[in-house]
């Protein structure tokens, strides 16, 4: 059942002030002295200090809490190549999530850039202003080249959430699912439906975790990716089986995991029946998964099932990742977001799922209780503890791997995050309430 009508959704985006974001001054400008400090001549003192030591930009400007959400609109949600204007509501929404979940400020930058060279050149010009860049809704395979080049050429974190968000959240689910089933990650067979940005990134992270590359069977719209096929890009070639092992149904036999990042009804109950005992299915196509939760449970109640939907158990939701990963990366001033930081985020999520869940979180999702087990291996996005578990874990990994430029007291940092978020939520509520929305 839909939670809203088309008219309600359009009204949400268009009522009162248009869009979903607003820039608000956080310093007073009540009199001549305030005005003189905000701009001329007082601003010159900050300019001189930064000119003498460029790192002071983090002390006297908002750079350390500012992320650019950059998109060319070539792969928007399930909408495809709809362009930067049509993609802008999504990028504004990303800004809302950054603010609500981690108190990070965002400018959404929707650009008319078709080639990797154009996107790379644009992003590199942003480094003096932004503390990090979240690439969004850029189609594969160009997104791989863009992120790789930017990570090599920039000194701030660059993160393509369409790739790594699903990878990190699903990795947390895998950690717990394998613990429950008693399986070893180096022994599992994975079938992947889809070969785009998210599928490749998920597979890359799983290999980093210990999955054997030859145990990943990846399918695109033409079938199994194997060495006998022509026209494969370098990213698909990395997961090409040595020979054609048959159809999706053939490869599902004995599989320990199915990862769906493709289309509705990609698999059926007959395929599910042939999977290994206590298998994992993450059917992440939105809004309709590759197979429904109910259809899986009807024939295989032992399977650990997750989807991209909030109305079924084990939602693989990117909002569990990017706000908190950037929070930790920004606060330790990490120069990049590396594999160790991603694994640390996944591990923190996996550990949090084993903790008792408060009744208010259960109530928010309309359930009596949430307890670690096959229907609860991934925390809920509204659990406020996600911030204080993930951000410190990411910062620690950055410090441990030498990419952090600030050393944090992690115990104090977790306490500071709670204080920060309480203040941020109070400010946001005041602003939203002042408009008197009735949507």
N, C-alpha and C positions, 0 to 999 in steps of 0.2 A: 504494500500500500504506500502511495506517495505521501510524503510528509507535507507537501506544498503543491500549489497549482502553478502553472506557467505565469499567470498574472501576479501571483504573490512573489515569485522569484524576480520578475522584472521590476515590481514595485520596490522590492528590497534594494535593488541596485540603483534605482532612479529617484526615490523619494528624498525630500529635503535637499541636502547637498548631494550632488551626483557622485556616483562611485562609492568607494569604501574607505578611502584614506584621506587624511588631512595633515598638513604640516602645522604644528603649533609651537609658538615660542615658549621656551622653558625658563627664560630669564626675564626679570621685570624690565619694563620700559615705561616708567610712570612719570619721569621728570627729565629735566635737561641733563643731569648727571648720568642717569641710566642710559639715555639716548647717546650721550657722548662715549660711554664705555662700550655700548653695543656696536657702535659703528665708529665714526670719526670724531675725535682723534684717538680714543682709547683703544680701538681695535689694533692700532699700530703696535702696541706693546706685545700683543700675542703674535703678530706677524713677525716682529723682530726676534722674538724668542724662538719661533719655529725656523726662521731663516738661519739662526745660529746653530740650531740642533734640530734637524728634520724630525727626529723621533718625538719631539715635543708636540707634534700635530695630534698625538694621542691624548695629550693633557689639555690642550686648549681648543679642540674641535670635537665633533661627534664621530670622527672616523672610526674609533674603536668600538662603536656600537651601531655601525651603519653597513648594511648589506645591499648590494645591487642585485635585484632579480632581473636577469637579462634573458630576453627571448626574441626570436624572429618569427614565432608563430607557425613554424613548419610542422609541428607534431603536437597539437594541443589536445590534452585529455584524450577522449575517444573521438574527437572531432576532426583530426587530421590537419592538413595544411590549410588553415583558415586565415593566415596572415597576422601581422602584429596588432592591428586595431582590434580584430575580433578576439584575439588572445588576451588583450589587456585586462578584461574582468578576472581572468584566472590569475594573472600576475598580481593584481591588486589583492585578490584573495590570499595569495601566498604571503603578501605583506601583513595582512590581518593575522594569519596564523603565527608568523614570526613574533608579532607583538604580543598576542594573547598568551602564547605558550612560553616565550622566553624573553620578553621585553627587548627585542631587537628591532631597531628602526629600519625601514626599507624604502628605497625608491625603486619603483618598477620601471624598467627601461625596455620599451618594446620597439625594436629597431627594424628598419628596412634593410636587411643584410641577408643576402642569399648564399654567399660563399663562406667557407671557413676562414679565408683570409680576411674578409670584411668583419666577421664577428670577432676574430682574434685581435685585429687592429683596434676595434672599438673598445673591447674590454681592457686592453693594455693601457689605453688612455685614461681609464677610470681609477687607476691605482692610487693617485694622490688623494682622492676623495673617500674611497670606500675601504672598510676593513676586511671585506670578503665579497665574493661574487657567487651567487647561486644561479647557475645556468638552468634554464627551464624550457621544456617543450621545443627542443631543437631536434630535428629528425636524425635518425641513424642513416648511414654511418658517419655523417659529418660531425655529429656530436662527439664521437670518440676522438677525432683529430683535434677538434677545438679544445676540449678539456685537456688533452695530453699536452698540447702546445702551451696553453695558458699556465698549467701547473709548472712547466719547465721554465717559463719566461717571466713569471710574476712572483712577487714576494709576499703575497697575501693568499689566504685559502680560496681555492676555486673548486666548486662542487656541483656536479650535474645531478640533481636530485632524482630525475627520471631514471637514471642508471642506478645510483647507489642507495637511494631510499628503500626501494623494494628489496634490494640485496641485503641490507642491514637488518631490516625487520624480519624478513624471512629467515635469515641466518639465526636470529635469536630463537625463532620457532623451531628450527632444525635442531639446535643444541638441546632444547628441552624434549622434543619429540624423540630424539635418539636416546636420551637418558631414560625416558619412559619405556621405550621399546627394547632397550638393551642392545642396540646395534652400534657398530663402530663406523665412524664417518668414512674411513678409508675403504670400507667394504660395500657401501651402498651404491645402487644403480639408480640414476636419475633420468627421467624423461622430461624434456622441456618443450613445450608447445609455444612457439614464438622465437624469433631470432633478432629482435630489435634491441634498443639500448638497454632496457631493463633486463632482458633475458641474458644478454652477453655479460652485463655487469654482475648479475646474480651468479652466473656460472664462474666468473673470474674469482669472486669472493669465496665461493664454495671450494674451489680448487685451493685457494690460499688457506682454507680451513682444514684441508686434508682430503677432499674428494679427489679421486683419480680422474684425470681428464678423459681417459678412455671409457669411463663409466657414465659419461654424460651423453645422452642421445638427444640431439637438438633438431627440432623440426621447424621449417619455415613454410610458407604457403605452397611451396613446390614439393615438400616432403622432407625426408631425412637428409640432413647435411652429411655428405660423405665425399671421400676423395675422388670418386668417379664423376662428380658433377662439375660442370663448367660454370664460369661466371660468379664464383664465390668471392666476396671481398675478404680482406685479410682477417677480419674479426670473426667471420663465419668459419673460415678455413681452420682457425685455431680449435674448433670443435667438430671438425669433420671426422667421422668414423672411417676407419681404413677401408671398409667396404660397405655396400648397401645391406643393411640389416632388416629391410622390409618397411612395412607400414607403421603408422602410429600404434595400431592395435597389436601388431607383432612385437613391437618394442616394449609395450606396456606389460607383457607377460613377465612376471617375476620382479617388476620394478619396485624399489623401496620408496620412491618418491616421484610424484608428478608435479611439475611446476607449470602453471598455465599463465601465460602473458600474451594471449592471442584473442580468441573470439568465443562467443557464446556457443555452447553445445559442441565444443571441440572433441570431447570424449563422452562415452556413454557408460551405462551400468555394466554392460558385458565386458568392457575393457577394465573397469574397476575390479570386477570379480577375479581377474587374472593376476592382480598385483600381489606382492609378497605380504605375509602376515604383518599386521601393525604398520602398514605403509603410511606415508604422508601424502596428502593432496593439498597443495596450495593453488586454488583456482582463482586467479586474481583479475581476470577480465572484468571490466566495469562498464555498465552497471550490472550486467548479467554474466555470471562466471561460466567457465568452460563446462562445469557440471554443478548442479545445486547441492547444497549441504544435505537436504532431505533425500535426494536421489542416491547419494553416496551411502548415507547411513541406512537406507532401506536394504541395501544388499551387502554392505560391509561395515557393521557397527564398530569394528576394531580399528578402522582407519582414523588417523588424526587429521582432521579437516580444517582448513582455513580458507577464507575468501577475502575479497577487498571490501566487503559489505559490513556495515555496523550492526545489521540485524541478525547476524549469525556469529557463532563463536570464532575466536581466533582471527580477528580482523587484521590483515596485513595492510597497515595504514602508514603512509610515509610521514604523517605528522608526528609519529612516535620517534622520528629520527632527526630531520633537518634542523628544527628550531634549537634542539639541545646540543647537537653536534656543533653547530655554529657558535652557540653560547660558550661552550667549552673552548673552542678554537680561538674565538675572539678574546676571551678573558686571559688566556695565557699567551696571546699574540703569536699564535702558531703561523709559520710561514706557508704551511700546506696542510691538507687533510690526507694523511697516509693510510695504508692498509691497517696498520696497528690501531689507529684511532677508530676506524670502522669496526674492527673486531671488538675493541673495548666497548663500543656502544652496543653492539649486539649482545655481548656477554652481560653487560649491565641490565639490559632488558630481560634477558633470560633469567638472571638472578632475581630481579624484581617480581617476576611472575610467580615465584615461590613464596613470596611474602603474603601475610594476611591482608585482605582487601577490606577497607572500611565500608560500612553499610551505605553511606551516601553515594559512593561510587557504584555499588550494586544497584541502588535505587535509580541512579541516572541512566542505567542501561536496562532497567525493568526486570532484574533478576533477583532472586532471594539471596543468593550467595555466589561468590566466585572463589573457587579453590583450585590449586594447581592440579592438573590432570589433563586428559586428552582434549577436553573442551575449554581449557584455559592454560595455554602455554605462552601466550603473548599478553602483556599488560594492556589495559584499556587506555586510550588516548587522554581521557579526562583525569587520570590518576595524577595528582600534583607531584607525586614522588618521582615521576619520570625525570623531571628537571634535575633534582638533587642527586639522582643516581647516575644519569647519563653525562651531564656536563662535567662533573668532576672526573668521571672515568675517562672521558675524551681528553680532558686537560692533562691527566696523569700520563696517558699514553703519549701525548705530544711531548711532555717533559722527559719521559723515559727514552724517547727516540730522538731527542735533540732538535726537534723542530720548533719548540716553544722558546719565546724570547723573554718570558716572565715566569718566574718560579712561584707557584701558589702554595699556600698552606691549605691543603684540601679540606680539612675539617672545618676551618674557618670559612673557606669558600662556600661550602654547602650551606652553612648558616646564613652567609651573606646573600646567597641566591634566594632563600626563603623570604628574607626581609625585602629584597629588591622586588620580587614578584608581588608581594602584598601591596607595596606602594604603587607598582605599575597598574595592577588591577583596579585599585582605588581611583587613580587618575583617569584611566580609560572609562570607568563607569561614570564618572562625573561628566566627561565629554559626551558620551553616548546619551546619557540621560538628559543632558541639556537640550538636545534636539527634539526630545519628546516623541520619539518614534513609536508608532502604533502599527506594526506590520504583521 
